[in-house]
Amino acid sequence: MSPRPDTADYLSLFLQNVPMMDVRAPVEFQKGSFPGAVNAPLMNDDERHRVGLCYKQKGQDAAIELGHQLVAGDIKAARIEAWKRFASRHPGGYLFCFRGGLRSRLSQQWLREAGVDYPLVEGGYKAMRRFLIDEMEARIADLDFRILSGRTGTGKTRLLLELPNPVDLEGMANHRGSSFGRQVTPQPSQIDFENRLAVALLKAAHHHDGPAYLEDESRLVGRCYLPDSLNHRIATSPLMILERPLHERIQIIREDYVEGMLADYIGRDGGEAGWHNFRDYLLNALDRIRKRLGGERHRQLRLIMNAALDEQEASGDARGHHEWIRVLLTDYYDPMYDYQLDQKQARILVRGSAEELRAWAMVRQRQTA
């Protein structure tokens, strides 16, 4: 069977989730790569730095010679073995470097000498990144958006993921978009977030009919910021308002931010450390909105939260959290949301429960199919 050819079909790579091996140095990969890409570098950070200095001081030929000296023997063998493992696990994949030049072609050559023909992405990271930026702006301009809004605790993300064509901004940013929204794992770099967003919008445009559904986010989702063009579309597109009784909202907040986060911290850090880190997370989140709450209200809520945490630690009973959740919702989050919604009345398409909005969206999806 003849070797697969190199490719510049970036659209197919991203729409089909094609596995890709990024042979750039780890520092480059950490600044940003593509969803699902795996870092298997030709050179580590120190080697790349030394070769770069040599290139500036002595030119390309000297830099290439130094690179071959640094990546030789057992080091070279180990890197080729890593590439062979990737190729074996992902026979339909590709490799890439920054520009599709020397590093990816050298990696390809060494693999071929080891008996593995493996194609590369022409233009490399730079060309794919440019493609995604351009496509992201084009899809933001031409997609039909529906924005899911609702008070804090209504379960917007839960409903979003059940709608026909969701674009989950909070999932891509790994943050729930509020003071309490941090996750136990870090947020992606801004470049990674933008690349994830671009791929999600491509899939929304090419894999589905009808509108794409997004949550009503502000410009910042944690420390990831939305493109200005998308922020404008969110602020001007039609709204769906999710409504839910207060007692259900309190339960959802408890499940997501108390029970769920405690399980995540224990899963990451173990029982004792996980508990203490969860406790710090909850108290620090409250402290971050101290100025907006006012000193006295913050003090009272912190006392209630500490008591609820003590009770939970002693007995496992998380019901003591209901009181601070209720006060935050009714006295802090709801007034802010209601004020903002007053400015958006003309954009509201539909209001209702999760079941009603889901049914409404499905009917319109069938009408556009």
Secondary structure, 3 states (H helix, E strand, C coil): CCCCCCECCHHHHHHCCCCEEECCCHHHHHHCCCCCCEECCCCCHHHHHHHHHHHHHHCHHHHHHHHHHHCCHHHHHHHHHHHHHHHHHCCCCEEECCCCCHHHHHHHHHHHHCCCCCCEECCHHHHHHHHHHHHHHHHHHHCCEEEEEECCCCCHHHHHCCCCCECCHHHHHCECCCCCCECCCCCCCHHHHHHHHHHHHHHHHHCCCCCEEEECCCCEECCEECCHHHHHHHHHCCEEEECCCHHHHHHHHHHHHHHHHHHHHHHHHCHHHHHHHHHHHHHHHHHHCHHHHCHHHHHHHHHHHHHHHHHHHHHCCCHHHHHHHHHHHHHHHHHHHHHHHHCCHHHEEEEECHHHHHHHHHHHHHHHC
